[in-house]
Amino acid sequence: MKTVLITGGTGLLGKGMEETAPKGVKIVSVHLRDYKVPKGRATHLALDLRDKRAVDRLFERRRFDAVVHAAGLASVDYVETHYAESLESNIVSTLNVTAACRRAGIHCVYVSTNAVFDGKKPPYAESDPVHPVNKYGSLKVECERLVQETLEKYTIVRPILMYGWNRGVTRPNPATWIYEKLLKGEAVELVDDVRENPLYNRQCGEALWAVLRKRPSGIFHLAGKDSVNRWKFGLEVAAAFGLDASLIKRVDSSRFPGIAQRPKNTTFSVKRMEDELGVRALTLAQGLAAMRAEMREGA
Ligand SMILES: NC(=O)c1ccc[n+]([C@@H]2O[C@H](COP(=O)([O-])OP(=O)(O)OC[C@H]3O[C@@H](n4cnc5c(N)ncnc54)[C@H](OP(=O)(O)O)[C@@H]3O)[C@@H](O)[C@H]2O)c1
């Protein structure tokens, strides 16, 4: 494994991969908008993956030993209200990337999501049937099918709700959003009827490097050890960073009628991740403590 292409590498997952990359591996990271990415391990390129010619040129000019395809619109509410744009962003980009991988015989790791499930029968194993409840989940199911039906060398990973320090240029995640609000002394409302086992982004990075080392086929669920609702998650963030938990108000999803439907409980089984990738799931307290340690490192 010498050079790995990460599409969507400026996101939280890409940052987790950069920060856990094995020595000697070169990372080329592609993102869409033309901005300067804070310094890290990767070489960052701005390139629109919806543009087939641009993708083909990238693969002609550089030799990749593996590809992690994580790019695409991934905001559940944005996808629900901007479906045509989201189709292009997810389906067309995935078509272009998988076609290039197929031609060059490169192993492709497609990054999917827990939103492929309806949340009615947790915990979810990799073999459970998919049944999305929103447009984002439906798009990711289609991308998974595309990968499964057109590639021989592939792995599908499904990370669950991720948390960790993001870059200044990328979207906040639940931990950084709650942290910022509480730090400013602002109240937050968090639902108690949506539940997952959240995943620390550096642990996601470690699991992806294990996938790239072992190149297993099939699907892998990537998640933390503790299944918590969003309200409990907020309380844990407040405790980990010594912030005022009394600013957190417990509500349920009926408080936010305008947003896309969420699956209620998509808690994952982490058995395959632990047994076959050799990655032991972190508790939420361990993940948040690692985030706190990153702060001290000045990450
Ligand atoms: N974050 C989570 O909690 C979570 C949970 C489950 C699954 N996932 C999946 O994990 C993957 C990564 O998520 P993330 O949160 O790390 O990413 P993210 O913050 O949503 O960032 C998306 C990335 O895709 C890039 N991108 C979007 N459209 C593109 C295009 N047409 N051409 C090139 N690049 C494009 C963006 O570039 P710009 O920075 O230039 O916009 C950015 O680098 C996604 O596939 C998502 O579905 C995420």
The ligand as an ORCA input file, in Angstrom:
! r2SCAN-3c Opt
* xyz 0 1
  N     -20.115     12.275      9.299
  C     -20.869     11.260      9.716
  O     -21.350     11.227     10.866
  C     -21.116     10.087      8.792
  C     -21.888      9.001      9.278
  C     -22.122      7.928      8.420
  C     -21.606      7.927      7.138
  N     -20.887      8.992      6.697
  C     -20.357      8.962      5.326
  O     -18.964      9.183      5.389
  C     -18.521      9.900      4.247
  C     -17.652     11.063      4.693
  O     -18.394     11.876      5.555
  P     -17.734     13.181      6.206
  O     -18.686     13.636      7.267
  O     -16.331     12.915      6.515
  O     -17.737     14.167      4.965
  P     -18.320     15.647      4.801
  O     -17.797     16.501      5.924
  O     -19.776     15.602      4.550
  O     -17.562     16.104      3.484
  C     -17.926     15.647      2.215
  C     -16.686     15.611      1.365
  O     -17.052     15.301      0.009
  C     -16.488     16.290     -0.843
  N     -17.312     16.403     -2.047
  C     -18.645     16.607     -2.118
  N     -19.033     16.623     -3.412
  C     -17.922     16.431     -4.165
  C     -17.646     16.386     -5.555
  N     -18.634     16.528     -6.465
  N     -16.378     16.216     -5.969
  C     -15.360     16.090     -5.085
  N     -15.554     16.112     -3.744
  C     -16.815     16.286     -3.293
  C     -16.451     17.563      0.003
  O     -15.596     18.532     -0.548
  P     -15.648     20.065     -0.013
  O     -14.988     20.078      1.343
  O     -14.866     20.809     -1.015
  O     -17.091     20.445      0.042
  C     -15.941     16.961      1.312
  O     -14.550     16.697      1.216
  C     -19.767     10.297      3.475
  O     -19.883      9.417      2.368
  C     -20.919     10.074      4.446
  O     -22.065      9.638      3.772
  C     -20.624     10.077      7.494
*
